[in-house]
Amino acid sequence: MKVTIACIGSGNMGTALMKGAAAIAGPENIGFSDVDKPKAEAAAASFGGKVYASNSLAVREGDFVFLAVKPQILKSVLEEIAPALKERLSSSRPLTLVSIAPGWSIEKIQTVLGLKAPVVRIMPNTPALISRGVIVMAPSPEVPAERTTQLEKILSGAGLVDRLEEKYLDAVTGLSGSGPAFVYLFIEALADGGVQAGLPRDKALRYAAQTVLGSAAMVLETGKHPGELKDMVTSPGGTTIAGVAALENRAFRAAAINAVEAAWRRAVELA
């Protein structure tokens, strides 16, 4: 795929997405721009990308420009690149902005820029670091269908890509955006349970992580409802139903639901 991708910001998520994109577009076509130049150089060197001298240069050269900076500094970055963006959009070379900033709606981004720029808002999660992420995308009306399809292919190198209306992205933030942290807590708790039952720590952690990985794969690959798969394991009067009862006595499912809801509400507050 012949396309140039520029990433403003070289943190973990931006780097993860660019590494995935490198497998599709080629590392030589991907570059970073960051006020922390050594950080950008390290990110680029990790897969053979390049570094842009400034954010404005990234906008002038990138066909897709990722905004991978913290939400609290996005406004200043948008104001900085606005002149270069206006110049670029008046040319014959198409450009699409891709924002990963939670709480920043497409409308808010366009308002700060002072123009109806083509913007795709995405919500990725950290497993994108190992190409197993969930990336949900919502394009603005200004983004041509073929560009959305092209971006979908670029992002596919980092994991599962899906399209959704922008109004759902805060809920996505609460579920798949924050969800890995909830899963890590569960894995840690499972391993602690194994240790309490007498297993060595390293073995317990390995078994717990593989159990969660395998169980998730069962849901995705069989297409069966998690409740049905659970029932396949819980024999009458057996060990599993005793454990399930212990979890339900502590309102396990309610706690998980409340965790996603709390993260979603916080995302709404940030917006």
Secondary structure per residue as TSV (DSSP state, phi and psi in degrees):
chain	resnum	aa	ss	phi	psi
A	1	M	-	360.0	121.5
A	2	K	-	-90.0	99.1
A	3	V	-	-156.2	145.3
A	4	T	-	-104.3	130.4
A	5	I	E	-121.4	125.8
A	6	A	E	-116.0	137.5
A	7	C	E	-121.4	115.0
A	8	I	E	-87.7	109.0
A	9	G	-	110.7	136.4
A	10	S	-	-129.7	39.3
A	11	G	S	-77.0	-173.5
A	12	N	H	-58.9	-45.6
A	13	M	H	-70.6	-44.9
A	14	G	H	-60.1	-43.6
A	15	T	H	-64.0	-41.8
A	16	A	H	-60.5	-45.0
A	17	L	H	-65.7	-37.9
A	18	M	H	-69.7	-36.0
A	19	K	H	-62.6	-41.8
A	20	G	H	-64.8	-40.9
A	21	A	H	-66.6	-30.0
A	22	A	H	-60.8	-32.1
A	23	A	H	-70.0	-21.1
A	24	I	H	-98.3	-48.1
A	25	A	H	-96.9	-13.8
A	26	G	-	92.9	130.7
A	27	P	G	-60.0	-29.0
A	28	E	G	-68.6	-14.6
A	29	N	G	-101.2	12.4
A	30	I	E	-125.2	135.1
A	31	G	E	-143.0	158.8
A	32	F	E	-115.1	151.7
A	33	S	E	-132.1	131.5
A	34	D	-	-157.9	144.1
A	35	V	S	-63.8	-27.2
A	36	D	S	-91.9	87.6
A	37	K	H	-61.6	-42.6
A	38	P	H	-58.2	-36.2
A	39	K	H	-65.6	-43.3
A	40	A	H	-64.3	-39.9
A	41	E	H	-63.8	-40.0
A	42	A	H	-66.7	-40.8
A	43	A	H	-63.6	-44.6
A	44	A	H	-65.1	-41.0
A	45	A	H	-66.5	-23.0
A	46	S	T	-66.2	-19.6
A	47	F	T	-141.5	5.4
A	48	G	T	94.0	22.7
A	49	G	-	-83.9	-167.5
A	50	K	E	-128.4	177.1
A	51	V	E	-125.2	133.9
A	52	Y	-	-91.1	146.0
A	53	A	S	-70.6	-23.6
A	54	S	S	-155.7	164.7
A	55	N	H	-64.6	-37.7
A	56	S	H	-64.3	-38.6
A	57	L	H	-66.2	-37.2
A	58	A	H	-59.7	-41.1
A	59	V	H	-68.5	-37.2
A	60	R	H	-69.0	-27.6
A	61	E	H	-105.6	-25.8
A	62	G	-	-80.6	138.8
A	63	D	S	-81.5	-36.7
A	64	F	E	-120.1	125.4
A	65	V	E	-115.6	112.0
A	66	F	E	-85.3	132.7
A	67	L	E	-101.4	94.3
A	68	A	-	-114.7	49.9
A	69	V	S	-113.9	165.9
A	70	K	-	-64.3	144.9
A	71	P	H	-54.8	-34.0
A	72	Q	H	-72.9	-14.7
A	73	I	H	-112.0	0.7
A	74	L	H	-61.2	-38.0
A	75	K	H	-58.1	-46.8
A	76	S	H	-66.4	-35.2
A	77	V	H	-66.8	-43.2
A	78	L	H	-62.2	-42.5
A	79	E	H	-64.4	-35.7
A	80	E	H	-67.3	-42.4
A	81	I	H	-88.9	-7.5
A	82	A	H	-54.0	-47.9
A	83	P	H	-59.8	-44.7
A	84	A	H	-66.0	-34.6
A	85	L	H	-67.8	-43.3
A	86	K	H	-60.9	-42.3
A	87	E	H	-62.3	-43.2
A	88	R	H	-67.4	-42.4
A	89	L	H	-69.5	-20.3
A	90	S	T	-85.0	-6.2
A	91	S	S	-90.1	-177.5
A	92	S	S	-88.5	-4.6
A	93	R	S	-92.2	119.5
A	94	P	-	-69.7	151.5
A	95	L	-	-143.6	142.4
A	96	T	E	-130.6	129.1
A	97	L	E	-86.9	140.1
A	98	V	E	-126.9	112.1
A	99	S	E	-104.8	134.5
A	100	I	-	-109.3	9.5
A	101	A	-	-76.5	117.1
A	102	P	T	-67.5	146.0
A	103	G	T	85.5	-8.6
A	104	W	-	-105.5	104.3
A	105	S	-	-72.2	162.3
A	106	I	H	-59.8	-43.1
A	107	E	H	-60.5	-41.1
A	108	K	H	-65.2	-40.8
A	109	I	H	-63.2	-46.5
A	110	Q	H	-65.1	-33.6
A	111	T	H	-65.8	-44.7
A	112	V	H	-64.8	-39.6
A	113	L	H	-69.5	-27.5
A	114	G	T	78.8	21.7
A	115	L	S	-159.7	157.2
A	116	K	-	-82.7	70.3
A	117	A	-	-73.4	150.3
A	118	P	-	-71.0	117.8
A	119	V	E	-129.3	135.4
A	120	V	E	-115.9	124.1
A	121	R	E	-96.9	130.0
A	122	I	E	-126.2	153.3
A	123	M	E	-126.1	100.7
A	124	P	-	-94.6	172.7
A	125	N	-	-130.7	169.9
A	126	T	G	-64.0	-27.8
A	127	P	G	-60.1	-7.9
A	128	A	G	-60.0	-22.2
A	129	L	G	-60.1	-26.8
A	130	I	G	-118.3	25.5
A	131	S	T	63.5	28.1
A	132	R	-	-128.7	32.7
A	133	G	E	-84.2	176.4
A	134	V	E	-116.5	122.2
A	135	I	E	-123.6	111.7
A	136	V	E	-103.3	132.2
A	137	M	E	-125.4	145.8
A	138	A	E	-136.5	109.1
A	139	P	E	-86.9	150.2
A	140	S	-	-79.0	163.2
A	141	P	T	-60.9	-20.4
A	142	E	T	-77.0	-10.1
A	143	V	S	-88.3	118.7
A	144	P	-	-62.4	149.9
A	145	A	H	-56.5	-39.3
A	146	E	H	-67.9	-29.8
A	147	R	H	-72.0	-37.6
A	148	T	H	-63.4	-43.1
A	149	T	H	-63.8	-40.4
A	150	Q	H	-63.5	-43.2
A	151	L	H	-65.3	-38.5
A	152	E	H	-56.4	-43.4
A	153	K	H	-67.4	-40.6
A	154	I	H	-60.9	-44.1
A	155	L	H	-74.6	-19.1
A	156	S	G	-61.9	-20.1
A	157	G	G	-69.2	-13.7
A	158	A	G	-104.2	-3.1
A	159	G	E	143.0	-156.9
A	160	L	E	-72.1	129.4
A	161	V	E	-117.3	133.4
A	162	D	E	-140.8	152.0
A	163	R	E	-102.5	143.7
A	164	L	-	-153.8	153.3
A	165	E	-	-63.5	145.6
A	166	E	G	-58.4	-31.0
A	167	K	G	-61.4	-16.6
A	168	Y	G	-94.5	-5.2
A	169	L	H	-66.6	-29.7
A	170	D	H	-65.6	-37.5
A	171	A	H	-67.1	-37.1
A	172	V	H	-62.6	-40.1
A	173	T	I	-58.0	-43.7
A	174	G	I	-68.3	-32.7
A	175	L	I	-89.9	-74.9
A	176	S	I	-82.7	-25.0
A	177	G	I	-69.7	-50.7
A	178	S	T	-89.5	-20.9
A	179	G	H	-51.3	-40.1
A	180	P	H	-54.6	-37.1
A	181	A	H	-63.5	-38.9
A	182	F	H	-66.1	-39.0
A	183	V	H	-67.4	-39.2
A	184	Y	H	-62.7	-38.8
A	185	L	H	-61.5	-41.5
A	186	F	H	-65.6	-44.0
A	187	I	H	-60.3	-44.5
A	188	E	H	-61.6	-42.1
A	189	A	H	-66.1	-42.0
A	190	L	H	-58.7	-45.2
A	191	A	H	-63.1	-40.7
A	192	D	H	-60.9	-38.9
A	193	G	H	-62.6	-40.2
A	194	G	H	-63.4	-40.2
A	195	V	H	-64.5	-42.0
A	196	Q	H	-61.7	-32.1
A	197	A	T	-82.4	-3.2
A	198	G	T	113.2	0.6
A	199	L	-	-77.8	148.7
A	200	P	-	-62.4	145.9
A	201	R	H	-55.3	-48.0
A	202	D	H	-64.2	-38.3
A	203	K	H	-68.0	-43.3
A	204	A	H	-61.4	-42.4
A	205	L	H	-67.4	-41.6
A	206	R	H	-63.9	-44.3
A	207	Y	H	-66.4	-39.6
A	208	A	H	-63.8	-46.9
A	209	A	H	-63.3	-43.5
A	210	Q	H	-68.0	-32.7
A	211	T	H	-64.1	-43.9
A	212	V	H	-67.0	-42.3
A	213	L	H	-61.3	-47.3
A	214	G	H	-66.6	-38.6
A	215	S	H	-66.1	-40.6
A	216	A	H	-63.2	-40.7
A	217	A	H	-64.1	-35.9
A	218	M	H	-61.5	-41.9
A	219	V	H	-63.1	-46.5
A	220	L	H	-71.6	-39.6
A	221	E	H	-86.4	-29.0
A	222	T	H	-89.7	-24.8
A	223	G	-	74.3	6.8
A	224	K	-	-80.3	151.4
A	225	H	-	-67.0	141.3
A	226	P	H	-54.1	-34.8
A	227	G	H	-63.3	-38.1
A	228	E	H	-67.0	-42.2
A	229	L	H	-65.7	-37.0
A	230	K	H	-61.3	-43.2
A	231	D	H	-65.5	-26.0
A	232	M	H	-67.4	-22.4
A	233	V	H	-97.6	-25.9
A	234	T	-	-92.3	90.8
A	235	S	-	-72.8	148.0
A	236	P	T	-57.2	127.5
A	237	G	T	67.7	14.7
A	238	G	S	-93.3	-169.9
A	239	T	H	-70.6	-40.4
A	240	T	H	-66.9	-42.9
A	241	I	H	-65.7	-29.2
A	242	A	H	-65.5	-41.0
A	243	G	H	-69.3	-40.3
A	244	V	H	-61.4	-42.1
A	245	A	H	-62.5	-38.7
A	246	A	H	-63.9	-39.7
A	247	L	H	-65.3	-44.1
A	248	E	H	-67.2	-31.9
A	249	N	H	-62.9	-23.8
A	250	R	T	-102.2	14.5
A	251	A	T	56.7	47.8
A	252	F	H	-57.9	-51.2
A	253	R	H	-67.1	-37.7
A	254	A	H	-63.5	-38.8
A	255	A	H	-64.1	-41.0
A	256	A	H	-65.8	-43.4
A	257	I	H	-60.7	-44.8
A	258	N	H	-64.8	-34.0
A	259	A	H	-64.5	-45.3
A	260	V	H	-65.0	-41.4
A	261	E	H	-64.1	-41.3
A	262	A	H	-63.8	-42.0
A	263	A	H	-65.7	-40.0
A	264	W	H	-62.7	-45.6
A	265	R	H	-62.1	-37.7
A	266	R	H	-66.3	-37.5
A	267	A	H	-63.1	-40.3
A	268	V	H	-63.9	-40.9
A	269	E	H	-62.5	-41.8
A	270	L	H	-64.3	-31.8
A	271	A	-	-70.1	360.0
